[in-house]
Amino acid sequence: MTSKKQRLASVDALRGFDMFWIIGGEALFLPLFTLTGWSVFAFGDQQMHHSAWHGFRFYDLIFPLFIFLSGVTLGLAGKTLRGQPLTVRRPAYRKAVKRLLVLIGLGIIYNHGWGTGIPPHLDEIRYASVLARIGFAWFFAAMIVWHCSVRTQYIIAAAILLGYWLVQTLLGDLTPAGSVNAWVDQHFLPGIHYQNRPYDPEGVMSTIPAIVNALAGVFAGRWLRQQQGQHSKILQGLAIAGVVCLLAAFLWHWIYPVNKELWTSSFALTTIGCSLLLLALFYLLVDVWKWQRFNTFFAVIGCNAILVYLGTSLLDWEFSSKSLFGGIAAALPQAGGALLLASGVVLLQWLVLRWLYKRGIFISP
């Protein structure tokens, strides 16, 4: 638990925007469409569901955007351990390993949060998780950044994307059962898989390209730090890099489809491009134009993002919303009641997070 920690406002706001959809924002579009009949809300609701297999929707971006932002904080820190004695490196290693293990443990708790608890038998536990992937991506990105030159970091990122592409296409196919991801998870991932699939969407192989999402965040964070105060240059660099990544991903998609479940390299590039453009947008709104209310609303969520994520598994916010607003909702038309209850879910979580935010309490592993 840390207090009064110095943070870049736009990064916290973007992280909060990312988590807003996790805490219930995705449920607002359908009742809004029912009330208004506006097609924009129907499109929004469609985007709030993951792609079935190949393809890309906005909801597919939420997970990789969080990984990207974890890398941005690494880049902003500008930390390196190259040439440092072991006595200096050891505390950093200890902290990194602790963070990784905590995220793996919290991921297991999240996986079994709505069930009957963590199973007593080790082979019945699902070890792979969103939080574990965030931990692994951050950990390996940190090791690369702390020990390699900037040029080597870019080479490693490119090698991971190209190598993963070759492994996936030469050693298997891009089907659920025939992918190399499925083979590796069946042989090397302990415990159970998500929904008993032949592969786990947060499995072993697909964690590797996620490291590049974190490294891309590092590159963006380093750019923000190096060009500090030069708003036009920062925005131009982020926008150009984002467009280049999206263009490369679009072209690559024709021979190597964008696929979140397998986290294909084209998917990694797509999400990196979107993340860079969103970071540019939030930097413009928050750090350049100083939209204070906009910033505060999302920063309240973003400063305790891990707590937000765990809360969606361990607490029944829908029950709390019905307990407080159910009577009013029942008196409204069905769509209006649904919108009120969905808004209540978001509001209750936001108020709890605002209480922490006002007191400078930021909880992170």
C-alpha positions in Angstrom: 0.0 0.0 0.0 1.5 3.3 -1.0 0.3 6.9 -0.4 0.8 10.1 -2.4 2.6 8.3 -5.2 3.7 10.4 -8.1 1.8 9.2 -11.3 1.3 10.4 -14.8 -2.3 11.6 -14.9 -3.1 10.4 -18.5 -1.9 6.9 -17.7 -4.0 6.5 -14.6 -7.0 7.9 -16.5 -6.5 5.5 -19.4 -6.1 2.6 -17.0 -9.4 3.7 -15.4 -11.1 3.9 -18.8 -9.9 0.4 -19.5 -11.3 -0.9 -16.2 -14.5 1.0 -16.5 -15.8 -1.6 -19.0 -14.8 -4.4 -16.5 -16.8 -2.9 -13.6 -20.0 -2.8 -15.6 -19.7 -0.2 -18.3 -20.2 -2.8 -20.9 -23.8 -3.4 -19.7 -25.0 0.2 -20.4 -25.3 -0.1 -24.2 -28.1 -2.6 -24.5 -30.7 -0.7 -22.3 -29.6 2.5 -24.0 -30.4 1.0 -27.4 -33.7 -0.3 -26.1 -34.7 3.1 -24.8 -33.5 5.2 -27.8 -33.4 2.8 -30.7 -30.1 4.5 -31.8 -28.0 2.1 -33.9 -24.8 3.6 -32.3 -25.8 1.8 -29.0 -26.4 -1.4 -30.8 -23.0 -1.2 -32.3 -21.5 -0.4 -28.9 -23.2 -3.5 -27.4 -21.8 -5.6 -30.2 -18.3 -4.3 -29.4 -18.7 -5.3 -25.8 -18.4 -9.0 -26.6 -15.2 -10.9 -27.5 -14.7 -12.1 -31.0 -15.7 -15.7 -31.4 -12.4 -16.7 -33.0 -10.7 -14.7 -35.8 -11.4 -11.0 -35.8 -11.3 -8.0 -33.5 -13.7 -6.1 -31.3 -13.2 -3.4 -28.7 -13.7 -5.8 -25.8 -10.7 -7.7 -27.1 -8.5 -4.7 -26.3 -9.2 -4.4 -22.6 -6.8 -7.1 -21.5 -3.8 -6.2 -23.7 -4.3 -2.5 -23.0 -3.8 -3.2 -19.3 -0.6 -5.1 -20.1 0.6 -2.2 -22.3 0.0 0.3 -19.5 2.0 -1.9 -17.0 4.9 -1.5 -19.5 4.4 2.3 -19.7 5.1 2.6 -16.0 8.4 0.7 -16.6 9.3 3.1 -19.4 8.5 6.1 -17.3 10.7 4.9 -14.5 13.7 4.6 -16.8 15.3 2.0 -14.5 18.2 -0.1 -15.5 20.3 -2.7 -13.7 23.1 -3.0 -16.4 26.5 -3.0 -14.7 25.0 -2.8 -11.2 26.5 -5.0 -8.5 24.4 -7.9 -7.2 23.7 -6.1 -3.9 21.9 -3.4 -5.9 20.1 -5.8 -8.2 18.9 -8.2 -5.6 16.1 -6.0 -4.1 14.8 -5.3 -7.6 14.7 -9.1 -8.4 13.1 -9.9 -5.1 10.4 -7.3 -5.7 9.8 -8.5 -9.2 9.4 -12.1 -8.2 7.2 -11.2 -5.3 4.9 -9.2 -7.7 4.8 -12.1 -10.1 3.9 -14.7 -7.4 1.3 -12.4 -5.9 -0.4 -11.9 -9.2 -0.4 -15.6 -9.9 -2.0 -16.2 -6.5 -4.6 -13.5 -7.0 -5.4 -14.9 -10.4 -6.1 -18.3 -8.9 -8.4 -16.7 -6.3 -10.2 -14.8 -9.1 -10.6 -17.9 -11.2 -12.5 -19.7 -8.4 -14.1 -16.6 -6.8 -17.7 -17.3 -7.8 -17.5 -21.1 -7.3 -17.1 -23.2 -4.1 -13.6 -21.9 -3.5 -10.2 -23.2 -4.5 -10.3 -27.0 -5.0 -8.4 -29.1 -2.6 -6.7 -31.1 -5.3 -3.9 -29.4 -7.2 -4.9 -30.9 -10.6 -8.4 -29.3 -10.3 -7.1 -25.7 -10.0 -6.9 -23.4 -12.9 -3.5 -21.7 -12.7 -3.6 -19.7 -15.9 -5.4 -16.4 -15.5 -5.6 -12.8 -16.7 -3.6 -11.6 -13.6 -0.9 -14.3 -14.1 -0.5 -13.2 -17.7 -0.1 -9.6 -16.6 2.4 -10.7 -14.1 4.5 -12.8 -16.5 4.4 -10.1 -19.3 5.5 -7.4 -16.9 8.2 -9.6 -15.3 9.9 -10.6 -18.5 9.5 -7.1 -19.9 11.2 -5.8 -16.8 14.1 -8.3 -17.1 14.6 -7.3 -20.7 14.5 -3.6 -20.0 16.7 -3.8 -16.9 19.4 -5.8 -18.6 19.4 -5.0 -22.4 20.2 -2.0 -24.4 17.4 -0.1 -26.1 18.3 -1.5 -29.5 18.3 -5.0 -28.2 14.9 -4.5 -26.6 13.5 -3.6 -30.1 15.2 -6.6 -31.6 13.8 -9.0 -29.0 10.3 -7.6 -29.5 10.5 -8.1 -33.2 12.0 -11.6 -32.8 9.2 -12.7 -30.5 6.5 -11.6 -32.9 8.1 -13.2 -36.0 9.2 -16.3 -34.1 5.7 -16.9 -32.6 4.2 -16.5 -36.1 6.6 -19.1 -37.5 6.0 -21.6 -34.7 2.2 -21.2 -34.9 2.0 -21.7 -38.6 4.7 -24.3 -39.1 4.0 -26.5 -36.1 0.2 -26.4 -36.1 -2.8 -24.6 -37.5 -4.9 -21.8 -36.2 -7.8 -24.0 -34.9 -8.7 -24.6 -31.2 -7.6 -28.2 -31.2 -4.9 -28.1 -33.9 -2.9 -25.1 -32.7 0.5 -25.5 -31.1 -1.0 -23.6 -28.1 -3.3 -26.5 -27.4 -0.5 -29.0 -27.6 1.8 -27.0 -25.3 -1.0 -26.4 -22.8 -2.0 -30.0 -22.7 1.5 -31.2 -22.1 3.0 -28.4 -19.9 0.2 -26.4 -18.2 -0.8 -27.9 -14.9 -4.3 -28.0 -13.6 -7.4 -27.4 -15.7 -8.1 -25.2 -18.7 -10.7 -22.5 -19.1 -14.1 -24.2 -19.8 -12.2 -27.4 -20.4 -11.0 -26.2 -23.8 -8.1 -28.0 -25.5 -6.1 -24.8 -25.0 -6.3 -22.1 -22.3 -6.7 -18.6 -23.6 -4.2 -17.5 -20.9 -2.0 -20.5 -21.5 1.7 -21.0 -21.9 2.3 -20.2 -25.6 0.0 -17.2 -25.9 1.7 -15.5 -22.9 4.9 -15.1 -25.0 3.6 -12.4 -27.5 1.9 -10.6 -24.6 5.5 -9.7 -23.5 5.7 -7.5 -26.6 2.5 -5.6 -25.5 4.4 -4.8 -22.3 7.6 -3.9 -24.2 5.6 -1.6 -26.5 4.3 0.1 -23.4 7.9 0.5 -22.2 8.8 2.1 -25.5 5.9 4.5 -25.2 6.7 5.3 -21.6 10.3 6.0 -22.5 9.1 8.4 -25.2 6.9 10.2 -22.8 9.9 10.6 -20.4 12.4 11.6 -23.0 10.2 14.2 -24.6 8.7 15.5 -21.3 6.9 18.8 -21.8 7.1 18.7 -25.7 3.4 17.9 -26.2 3.4 18.1 -30.0 6.3 15.8 -30.3 4.9 13.3 -27.9 1.5 13.2 -29.6 3.1 13.0 -33.1 5.3 10.1 -32.0 2.5 8.1 -30.4 0.1 8.7 -33.2 2.6 7.7 -36.0 3.7 4.6 -34.1 0.0 3.6 -33.5 -0.9 4.0 -37.2 2.1 2.1 -38.4 1.3 -0.8 -36.0 -2.3 -0.9 -37.2 -1.3 -0.8 -40.8 1.2 -3.6 -40.4 -1.4 -5.7 -38.4 -4.0 -5.1 -41.1 -1.7 -6.4 -43.9 -0.5 -9.3 -41.8 -4.1 -10.3 -41.0 -4.6 -11.5 -44.6 -2.1 -14.3 -44.1 -2.0 -14.5 -40.3 -5.4 -13.7 -38.8 -5.9 -11.5 -35.8 -7.0 -13.9 -33.0 -7.2 -13.0 -29.3 -7.7 -16.6 -28.0 -4.3 -17.6 -29.5 -2.9 -14.0 -29.1 -1.4 -14.1 -32.6 1.3 -11.7 -33.4 -1.1 -9.8 -35.7 -3.4 -9.5 -32.7 -0.5 -8.2 -30.6 0.3 -5.5 -33.2 -3.4 -4.5 -33.5 -3.8 -4.0 -29.8 -0.4 -2.2 -29.5 -1.6 0.2 -32.3 -4.9 0.8 -30.5 -3.1 1.3 -27.2 -0.7 3.8 -28.6 -3.6 5.9 -30.2 -5.6 5.8 -27.0 -2.6 6.9 -25.0 -2.1 9.8 -27.4 -5.8 10.7 -27.0 -5.7 10.6 -23.2 -2.4 12.5 -23.1 -4.1 15.2 -25.2 -7.2 15.4 -23.1 -5.7 15.0 -19.6 -2.1 16.3 -19.8 -2.4 19.0 -22.5 -6.1 20.2 -22.4 -6.4 19.5 -18.6 -9.9 18.0 -18.6 -10.0 17.7 -14.9 -13.4 16.1 -14.4 -12.8 13.7 -17.2 -9.4 12.8 -15.6 -10.8 12.4 -12.1 -13.7 10.2 -13.0 -11.4 7.6 -14.7 -8.3 8.1 -12.5 -10.4 7.1 -9.4 -10.8 3.7 -11.1 -7.3 3.5 -12.6 -5.4 4.1 -9.4 -6.7 0.8 -7.9 -7.1 -1.2 -11.0 -6.1 -4.6 -9.5 -8.5 -4.1 -6.6 -11.3 -3.3 -9.2 -10.6 -6.4 -11.1 -10.7 -8.7 -8.0 -13.8 -7.0 -6.8 -15.8 -8.1 -9.8 -15.1 -11.7 -8.8 -15.4 -11.6 -5.0 -18.3 -9.2 -4.5 -21.8 -9.3 -6.0 -22.3 -5.7 -7.1 -25.5 -6.5 -9.0 -27.1 -7.7 -5.8 -26.0 -4.5 -4.0 -27.4 -2.4 -6.9 -30.8 -4.3 -6.8 -30.9 -3.9 -3.0 -30.6 -0.1 -3.3 -32.3 0.7 -6.5 -34.4 -2.3 -7.2 -37.7 -0.7 -6.1 -37.2 2.4 -8.3 -36.1 0.1 -11.2 -39.3 -2.0 -10.9 -41.4 1.2 -11.2 -39.7 2.1 -14.5 -40.1 0.6 -17.9 -38.1 -2.5 -18.3 -35.3 -0.9 -20.3 -35.1 2.1 -17.9 -34.9 -0.2 -14.9 -32.2 -2.2 -16.5 -30.2 1.0 -17.2 -30.7 2.2 -13.6 -29.4 -1.1 -12.2 -26.5 -1.3 -14.6 -25.6 2.3 -13.7 -25.9 1.5 -10.0 -23.3 -1.3 -10.3 -20.8 1.2 -11.7 -21.7 3.9 -9.3 -21.3 1.8 -6.2 -17.9 0.6 -7.2 -16.8 4.1 -8.2 -17.8 5.5 -4.8 -15.8 2.9 -3.0 -12.8 3.6 -5.2 -13.3 7.4 -4.8 -13.1 6.9 -1.0 -9.7 5.3 -1.5 -8.6 7.9 -4.0 -9.4 10.8 -1.8 -7.2 9.4 0.9 -4.3 8.7 -1.4 -4.6 4.9 -0.9 -3.4 2.9 -3.9 -3.2 -0.8 -3.5 -1.0 -2.8 -5.9 1.0 -6.0 -5.7 
